[in-house]
Structure formats: structure tokens, C-alpha cells
Amino acid sequence: MAIKFVVVGTGWVAGEYLKAIHNHPQAEVYGVVTRDSERARDRLAELNIDTRIFDSFELAVRDPQVDTVVLCSMPDVRAEQTILAAKHGKHIVIEKPLTMENQSLMAVAEALKANPVTTVASFVLRWNPTFDTIKSLINDDALGRVFMAQIDYWHHIGPHYGQYRWSSKKALGGSSMLSAGCHAVDAVRYFAGDVTEVTAYSCATWSDSEYEFDPNAIAIMKLASGGIAKVSSSLECKTPYRFNIHLLGEKGSVMNNQLFTHKYPGQTDYATIPTILPDSGDVTHHPFVQEINDFMDALHHKRKTRCDFFDAYKSMELTFAIDESIATGKPVTIPLTRA
């Protein structure tokens, strides 16, 4: 029997989820939730998907036929929607940011503890082939302990992007890290482990910027392993999209898809690994298919996904700590709270 999904929203990212679900042999797009039914019908027609349209999220989660909800809603309502879905026993795919502040993140954690369901948080780059390659190298001891990590998210998100009209605002974008740089924050944890302390700074770009927060930020972190890390995020930059991954380990190092390791004792320079880099801000380039495949397999085998809510919780908490350090000008210790 197919797993029935309801996707909240019909925008750019929602479209990728709709395609991934529609093309999975054991999944069904049962419906979409939107207040703009005309736009939804046009979008579904483009995707050649015939399904029902809900004008209310509550109606969707109350439907006993629905197994899973995909939250591509606006960031400020994601927390309450996650809590409501969990209370109705629905499995949940949650876009990032999971919530807009730490208190609501804690509330979602309590709801999911009380109502255990399968979750996946869309730090979607975790399913990118370069990420798979690097994680495999780490697990195979090709790098040893990663003592220094530097990861950058550089992406000019300006008026040419549809999301700019709302993501540039404090209420819905939040900050450079919260809006998009959190992908790099999550990558630090994924490759180098948890963080115990962070100090961060931010700055503006141009005097006529419409961003309501500093679109550029840098965070310096202490790793639980004793190492250090740096994350940078820029949403106003004169550069093509870049997601740089530089890792220094005791036994080897990685620069994106280049490897230098003790595993190859005759090596004299970095070797290039042919793979798909996380080198585009276009969501059609992102591995939503692999994320949904992982989610479906987790449901089938009753296991956790590669990035479930409680793993992503730590990345979100670290993101909030970065913003707190920027606001206060002081180092922030992590965890902020236990979940």
C-alpha cells in the first residue's frame, strides 16, 4: 500500500518534493495544502499530478488517509504545524529552518517525544554525492580526527529570487545563518562533530540593501573533539554560488572533492574524486529524490532517517547560538538547552 503524502505549499522547493514523491513507486501525492487553489491547479498540471487541494492544514492532518506531511510552508508557521501533525500521528518531512527561534524548537521537541513519528529534516545536502563521499572517507579513517573544519555558504539571494521578497525580512528570513547558512552549520556537525562554544560576527554589504538583517556572518567554533571550526554565510556577494568544504584531519585532508590521505602513502598532491559537488543554488540540483528515498526506507524498516528532527535540532540550536553571539557580542556555550 502506498504511503500517502500531503505537501504544504506549491512553490519551488515544494515542486521538487512533489516530483520525488510522485515518481516513487511506493508513495502517493494524496494532496497539497494551499490558500491559492488556482495557482496550485496550474502547478499540479505542470507536474502532471492529479490530486486533491486542501485549503486548511488542520483539515489535511485530520484526514485519516494521510500518512505523511511535507512542510514547505512559511518558516514562521512550521513549528505549530509540526506539533499539530505529530499530535495526529503523521510522519513529517520538515524544511529548514525547522523553527524561527529556540523556544519553539524546544516545544516541537517535546511534542515529538510525546508523539513519536518518523521525521526527516531537509538539510538536503546531506544526500549530496560529495557529502556521501566525504562521510565515507571519515568513516573509513581516511582523515582521522577532523581537528579543523571550514565550510562556506556563499549565494547571492537577491531580487532575482522569488523568495527574496520574504526571506530578506527579519520576520521570515531571520538571519544570514538561519535563512540559508544553516546548511553549512549542519555540515560542520555532520563532518566534524558537535560544537561546545561559538563566537560570531556579522556585517552589511551595500548601503542600499533591502535585507533587514546583516546578510553576511562568520562563526568560529570549539568542537567537542577538541578541534576548531569556522562557518561563513553570505547572501549578498559578487560570486557564483559556492559551498566550500575544507577539512583538516590528523591522517588526511579534504578540499571539496579533493583528497590527501595516509591511505595512499605514495601520494604527493591532492587527488580529485569525480563526483557531483554541492555547487548550485538551484533546488532542481538538490538531492530531494534521495532524501525521500531515505525517508521511505526509514518508514519501511522502522529506523531513523539520515537527518531526523533530533539530529537537526542540534544544528538549529547551534544556528540560534550563532545569532545570539552576533547580537550580544559574546561567546555562547552549547547546548543552550537539552532536548
Secondary structure, 3 states (H helix, E strand, C coil): CCEEEEEECCCHHHHHHHHHHHCCCCEEEEEEECCCHHHHHHHHHHCCCCCEEECCHHHHHHCCCCCEEEECCCHHHHHHHHHHHHHCCCEEEECCCCCCCHHHHHHHHHHHHHCCCCEEECCHHHHCHHHHHHHHHHHCCCCCCEEEEEEEEECCCCCCCCCHHHHCCCCCCCCHHHHHHHHHHHHHHHHHCCEEEEEEEEECCCCCCCCCCCCEEEEEEEECCCCEEEEEEECCCCCCCEEEEEEEECCEEEECCEEEECCCCCCCCCEECCCCCCCCCCHHHCCHHHHHHHHHHHHHHCCCCCCCHHHHHHHHHHHHHHHHHHHHCCCEECCCCCC
